Amino acid sequence: MMAETEAMTDLNPLSHRPASPATPATTAKSLRISHDDLAGPPEAQRFIGAEHGGLPISLFLVNDRPGAGPLLHRHPYAEVFLIHAAEARFEIDDLRLTATAGDILIAPAMSAHRFTNTGGAQLRVTAIHTAQDMDTEWLQPTTAPGGAAC
């Protein structure tokens, strides 16, 4: 029983003991990142996986006002959108979709996409880029007053 407890302690990320060979140490900067420590404006805060031990994802925490959203763009990897609050109109290539809280949408690699907050409240979305660095090709001018960059 003691051996199991010791093995479990090695898995505890808050343990001060070094990881055993069976549980490699993390190379991430931190296991907890405060919302306040993320880069970007309040409507589109960014987490870049490459800056946290080469994690294979990056993301935006979107908090857009009604009428706002990123302009048409694409990425060489898929982007996954988790809608937390409000309503948005998405364009993904030729598709036009309305998404609400609880929906998950996927923009395939190289698809032209954008969204606009069509609700009456703040749109809250987690936009997950399936790459450790963000790579965006803007297909429209990049000035979007008050809109998120996803």
Secondary structure by P-SEA (a helix, b strand, c coil): caaaaaaaaaacccccccccccbbbbcccccccccccccccccbbbbbccccccccbbbbbccccccbbbccccccbbbbbbbcbbbbbbbcccbbbbbcccbbbbbccccccccccccccbbbbbbbbcccbbbbbbcccccccccccc
